[in-house]
Amino acid sequence: MNDSTEKYPPNFIRSIIEKDIAAGKNAGQVVTRFPPEPNGYLHIGHAKAICLSFGMAQEFGGTTNLRFDDTNPLKESTEFMESMKEDITWLGFKWNEERNASDYFEQLYQFAEQLIREDKAYVDSLSADEIREYRGTLTQPGRNSPYRARSADENLDLFRRMRAGEFADGEHVLRLKIDMASPNINMRDPTIYRIRHVHHHQTGDKWCIYPIYDYTHCISDSLEGITHSLCDLSFEDHRPLYDWVLDELNMNCHPQQIEFSRLNLQYTVMSKRKLKQLVEDKLVDGWDDPRLPTIAGLRRRGYTPGAIRDFCRRIGVTKSDNNVQLMVLEHAIREDLENTAPRVLGVVDPIKVVIENFPEGEVMALGAANHPKDESMGSREMPFTRELYIDRADFREEANRKYKRLVLGGEVRLRNAFVIKAEDVVKDSSGEIVELRCSYDPDTLGKNPEGRKVRGVIHWVSASHGVPAEIRLYEPLFTVEWPDASEKDYIELMNPASLTVKHGFVEPSLVAAGVEDRYQFEREGYFCIDRNDSKPERLVFNRVVGLRDTWAKIEQQEDS
């Protein structure tokens, strides 16, 4: 993704970088990083961070490293690492160097020994609960641990024995010696190493002590020559610790940490913990369920990389709360697919139509443009036959004048075909309509009938040539706008109607549809071939988004 037109609008991060370059800082270089923890799949919130870190570097001719924060082996796996790399590549970005925090474990350990020798770190033997109690509160200062006064020699001995595996999990930790009375709780002797006798997916069983993220990522940034370390606002209170560690170690490179607001998207949750529970409890169909905000889920739903990048630019970069309405994301994909998706006919909820005055066995080939505004997308032929399917919602026995579809005794135009008239209905024993008996006017192909007013235009598919398809209609996964802000358990707020499965028919040209091909089903919405379940003999389409664009109307009102 090197499109120079894909630039962020003016924002405070760009201003900082521009000033740094103008001042000759970092020799005019811009080096950023994206440091995900491989403990789940990336989501739309991460996409914002990816687009920002990679985008800012690209804009100024710099580079971006991908670094996996693999410091907690209890929750991490190579599966998550591979999925993240796939997502970033799919979004259109290329990283300069791929690193792991575990690449630096030996250096991190040696730096820790340096801090111990300089009496800036100590081994604490309090329990986790005791450490929490000693830390104090936002209104009360903390208290020094009784082990804070250990000598450097004793601390070195204990720390080396921790590494050697002599102690059980939780028996000791290594803490920085800063200030237990600091108003910033993060500076009250934070833990930087803990004992974990677990297998690491990268280093195996080499280590049984693991560094904490706050200690790891600032040093990793420095070792990689990162100039601008972009992260969300949850790390703002951690910045003094970031700077303290680098200053006390006299690191040659001191990156600048810059925080921006994290993304909160309407009708969903962003917490990896909550997403993981949804997946593990089988409340959704895996990490790539199209109802999830994961990048894999959005991709399977039918979102394009360009639409996601455009969305991330639209929402901007600020330090203010970034609560974004779902329709902003939907607008981005509609705008993309409006220009790129071929138009086809698909009937989601079919009811059979018999054209009684059309010859049995005859097939008439009717031409149709693949896109009304782009002739380069070509055209196709659609078979018109005696028996057709239309959508059940497009017929009523009786209706008022506002109903612009087919009514018993009334006429309507079939898209790219003829005008038909509903003559009669066939019902089953329960009174449900199962078939419509109609006639067609052979003189109305491409023109209106003389002296008669046709109600509207509806879509259709040949019953004998139409291809059966499973059509999945998605709604928001939660019933409330901001489930994370609710006092109720978020599981209780799940929408039981978030997925509706229909069995319909699509025009025969879609037999050749490929994985992730996207189409506009005219009058229905935008649909995408499901990348997991769809097969040539059993097509499965996911509705990406409907046709109505509320956000575009709002933008037009604001501009007027």
N, C-alpha and C positions, 0 to 999 in steps of 0.2 A: 504494500500500500504506500505508493510514493506520489499520490495525486496532490499536486501543490494547491489545488482548490480546497482540499480538506483541511482547512485551518480553523483553529478555535477563534471565536470572537475575542476582542480584548479582555484580559482578565489579570488578576493580581499576580499570578504565577509567571505569566509571560513578562509582565513589567519587571519582576525581580530578575529574571534571566537576562532581559535586555540591559538592565542596569549593570549586572555583573559583567556582561560582555563588553559594554562600553567602558567599564573601569579596568578592563584587562584582567579580571579575576579568572583564575583557573586557565590562564593562557588562552582565554576565549573559547574554551571547550565546554560542551554540554554533554554530560554522561549521566543517564538516569538508570533506574533499575525497577523491575517489578518482582517483589519477593513473596509469592504466595506460600502458605503452609499447605502441603499436600495431604490434607485431611478431609477432602470433599471435592465436589465439582465447583468450578467457577460459576458465578452468577452475574446478573446484569450490573450489580454494584461493582464487581471486579472489572467488568467491561469498561465502566467509567474510568477506573484507575489505569487500566491498560491503555485505553485511548489517550489518556492524559500523559502518562509517562512516556509511551512510545511517540505520541504525536508531538509533544513539546521537543523531544530530542530530534526528531526528524525535521521539524520546522527550522531548527537552528543548526542543521547539519551535524548533529551529534549521534550518539549511539545509546542503546538500552541493553542492559544485561537482564537475563532471566535467572533469578536465584531462588531455589527452593529452600524455604525455612524448615529444614527437616530436623528440628531440635527436640521433637516430642514423638519418639518412635511408637508410643502407645496408640496413636491415632492416625499414623501416616502409612502410605503405601505407594508402591510404584504405579499401581492402577491410577491413582489420583494424579500422579506426576504426568503420566502419558496423556491423560484426558486434558490436563491443563495445557500441555504443549499443542495438542490438536486444536483446542479452542482458540489459542492465541494465533496460531497459523491460519485457521479458518477466518478469523476476524481480519486478516490481511497484514499482520505484522511479522517482522523478522527480528529476532534478538541477536545481539552481537556475540556475547559469550553466555554459555549455560553453566551455571555454577550451583553448588549445594552448600548450605551452611556447614554441612558435615565435612566439606573439603578443608575447612579451616579449624577443625576440632583441635588439632595439635597446637596450632598457633594461639587459639583462644585459651587453651590450657596454659601455655607458657606465659601469656599475658596475665592470666590469673595468678600464677606464681609470682610474677613481678609485683602485682598489687599487694600480695601477701607480704613479700619481703619489704615493701615500702610502708607497711602497716596501714594499708588502705583497704584491706579485706581480711576477713577472719572466718574461721569455721565455727558455726553455731550449732549447739546440740539441743536446743529447745525443740519441742514438737511443733507441728504445723499450727495447732490450736494455740499454743503458747506464743508463738511468733505473732500470730494475729492479735492476741490480747496485748502483747507488749507494744504493738505498732501504734496503738492509740486510735483516735478518731479525727474527723475533720475539725472538731472543736477542742480536742484534748491532745497534747503532745504525746509522743511515744516515750517508752522507757528503754534504757540500755539493757541489752541482754547480759546476764551474769557471765557469759562466755566472751563478751566483747573485749575483755582485757587480756585474753590469751596472748602469749608472746608470738612473734613471727615464726620462730623455730617450731613451736608447738603447732601452730596453724599449718605450716608447710608439711610437717610430719603427718598430721591428720588428713590434709588434702591429698597427699600422695597415697596414703592408705585407702582413702575413698576411691581413688582411681584404681588401685590394686584390687578392689572388690572385697575388702575386709569387713565392710559394714552393710547392714541391711537397708532397704529402701526407707527413707525418712529418718534414719538415725542421725544424720548430720546434713547440713547445707553450708554452702559458702556464701557469705554476704559481704557486700561492700560496706566500708566504714565511712558513712557520710554525716548525717545529722538526724538523730531521732526526734528532734524538736522542730524539724522543718515543717512549714505550713503545707508543703507539697508531700503528700504521703508517699509518693513514688521515690522520694529522696531519703526516706527513713530506713537506711541500711537495707536496700533491696537485695533479695536473694539472686545470685547469678549462676549457681550450680546446685543441682540436686541429684540424688542417687536414684538410678532406674536400672534394675537388673532385667533388661528386656532386649530382645534382638532388634537391631536396627536394619531397615531394608536396604541401606547403602553400606554401612560399615560393619554389618554382622554383629559379632559379640566382642568387638575390640574395646568398646567403651561401656562402662556401667555408670558413668556420671555424664550428665548432659547440661549444656549451658542454657540459660533462659534467653528468650527472644530479645529483651531489652539490652542485654549485654552483647548478644551475638550480632545483631543487625547493624549497629553503629560501627563496630570493628570491621565487619564484612564490607560495609559501604566504603570505609576508608581503604581497606586493602585493594578494593577494585577500582579505586580512583573515581568513585561516584561524586559528581559535583552538586547535584540537586536531588535530595532524597524526598520524594513526594509520597505523602501518606494521608490517611483520613484524620479527622479532628480528634478521634479517640486517643491519638498519640500526642496531642498537644501538651498535655501535662507530663508526658514522658520526655519531652525535648531537653529539659535541664539535665536529665540523667544521660541522655545521648551525648550531650556536650561534655558532661563531667567525665565520662569514661574516656572519651577521646583526648581531652585535655590532660588528664592524669597520666595517660599512657604516652603523652607527647607524640601522638601519631602525626606522620608527615602530611597526610591528607585529612582535612576536616570538612566533610560534606555539610551542606546546609539542609537541615530538615525543614520542609514546608508542608503545612497541613491544609487540607481542604475538606469541605463537608462531604459526608458519605451520602449515598443515594438511598432514599426510601421510596419504594414504588407502591402505589395504591393497590389494595386487594391481594397483597402477597406478603411473605416473610423473607428476610434476607439472612437470618442467622443460619450458619452452617449446622449448628447443633439442631435447630428445628427442622431444617431440610433433611438432615440425616435421619431424624426420628420418623419423618414422613416416609422416607425410603425404606428404612429398616422395618417399620411396622406395616409395610406394604399398603399404606394409605394412598400411594401413588405408584405409577408403573416405572419405578427406577429413577435414577438421577436425570434421565433425559425425558421424563414425562412432559408432554407439551404444555401442561398447566403450570409447571414450575418456572421460576425466573432464572434457572440455570442457563448458561449459554448453550449447552447441549440440548436442553428442553426447548429453548427458543428456536434453535436450528431445526430440530425435528418438527416443531410446529409449522415452520416455513419462513421464519424471519431470515433476512439476508444479512451478510456482514455489513454491507453498505448502509442498510437501514439502522442497524445497531450503532454504527459509528456516527451516523447523522444524528440519532437520538442523543448520544453522549455529547455531541457539540451543542445541540439545541438547549440542553438543560443547564449549560454553562458551568463555570468554576467559581465558587464563592466559599466563604466561611459560614454562610447562613444555612439554616436547616434546608435540606434539599428534598422536600416531600413532593413527589412528582405524580401527577394524575396519569392513570393508565392510558387515557386517550392520547397523550403526547407520544407514547411509544407506538400506539396503533397508527397514529397519523404518519409516523416515519415509514412504516412498512407499506401503508396504503400508497403513499407518494412514490415509493420505489416501484411497487408492483403495477401501479396505474400505467407506468411507461413501459414495463418490461414483460408483463404477464400476458400470454396469448388468451384471447377470448374463446371460450368453449361453452357448450350447453351440458348441464348436468341436472338431473331431477332428483332432489333429496328425498322427497316423500311422495312416491309415485302413485298415480291413479291412471288406469288404462282408458284410452280414448279410441273408439272405433270410428273411422271416417267411412260412413256407409256408402257414399257415392264415389269412393276411390276403388279402383279395381283390385281384387284380391291377387296377391302374388306379384304385383307390379312394384318396382322400386325406382323412384325418381331421384336423380342426383341433383342436389341444390348447392350452389356455391355460397360460401360465406368467408368474409375477411377475418383474418386472425387478430387484427387490431384495427379499430376504427380510425386511428390517427397515424398509423405507421404502415404504409404500403409495403415496406421492405420485409415485413414479417410474413407476407404472402397470404395465401388463402387455402381453403380446403373444401372438400365436398362432403355433404351430409345426406344420408339416405332418408327419403321421405316415403313412408309406407302407409298402408291402410290402418294398421294399429300403431298407436303412439303412446307415450307416457307424458303426462303433464304433472305439475306439482299439485297435490291435494288442496293447498292453500289458494290455488288460482281458480277454484270453481266454487260457486254457491248456487243453490237452487233459487234463492231470492236474495236480493241485495239492494241497497240504496244507490243513488247516482254517484256517490263518491267511490264506490267499488269499481275500479277500472280493469276488471278482469272478466273471466267468463261466467256468464249467468245463464240459467236455463232459458232458452228462447232468444238469447243475445249472441252477439258476434265478438270475436277477438282475433287479433292477428297473431299467428305463430311466428316467432323470430326467424327471419331469413326465409320465410315460407309464405303460406297462404292465409287467407281469412277463413276461419271456421265458425260454425254456428252450433250451439248445443241444442239438440233436438229432444233428447230423452235421457233418463238415467236408469241404471240397473242397480237394485239394492239386494243385499243378502237378507237372511232371515231375521237379523237383528235390526234391520233398517239402515245399515251403513251403506253408503254409495260405494260400489265396487267397479263401476264402469260407466263411461259416458258415451252416448250415441250422438255423433255429430255429422255434419255435412261440411264440405269445403267448396269454395268458389274458385274454380280453376283460372279465372280471369284476374285474380288478385295477386299474382306473384310479382312483387316489386312495385305494386301500385295499389291505391285505395279504390274500393268499390264506388261506383257512381251513385250518388243520392242516398248513401247509407253511412251512418256514423258508427265507426268501430270503437269499442270501449278502450282498448289498450293493446299492449304487446306482451305475450307470455313466452316462456321457453318450453322446449319439448325435446324428446329423444325417441327415435324409432324403437318400437317394442321388439322387433325381430333382429335389429342390428345393434341396439344399445348394449353396453357392457355393464354387467352387475358390478357394483362398487359398495364397499363399506365406507360410510361417510361419518366422520367424527366431528361433532360440534362442541366447541369448548366455550365455557364461561369462566369467570374468575374462580379461583380455588377457595376463596373465603367470602363470607357473606357480609363482612364489614370492611370499610375502606382501609382502616389501619389496624390490622389484627394484633400487631406488636404493642399497640397502645391500649388495647382492651384489658380490662380487669379479669375477663374470662380466660380459661385455658384455650389457647389458639386451636387446639384440636376440635374443641366444641364449636368453633366458628367456621369449620369447613363447610363448603357448599355441596350439598348432596346432588345438586343438578349441574355440577361443573363439567360433566361429560355426558353427552347424549349420542348414542350410536344409531345411525339410520342406515337402511339398506336401500339404495337407490340405483339409478342407471346413469351412465355418462355416454356421450357420443363415441362412436367406434374409433375415432382418431386417437383417443387416449390409451388405446392398447399399447402404443409405442412409448408411453410416458416413462421417463427415467427417474431414478431415485432423486428426490428433492426437486423435481420439476414443479414449477408453480404455474397456476392458471387462475384466470377469473372465470368462475362459473357465473355467467350473465344472470343478473338479478338476484344472485345468492351471496356472493362474496368471493374472497380469494382463498384458494385451496392449494395444498401441497401434498405430493406423494409421500406417504410415511416411509422414512428411511429404514425402519426396522421390520415392519409387518407386511408391507405391500409386495405382492408378487404379480407377474404377468397374468397368472390365472386367477388371481384374487386381489384386485386393486383396493388399496386403502388410502383415502384422502383425509387429511386434517384441515379443518377450516383455520386458516391463519387469522383472518379478521373479516368482519362484515364490510359492506360497501359504504355505509353511512360514516361520514367524517365530521364529528362534532367539533373537534379541535380546529379544523380548517375554518369553520364558520366563526369560531371565537377569534381566531387570528385576524380574519377579515374585518370583524367588528372593531377590533382594537386598532387596526390600521386606518379605518375610515374616520 
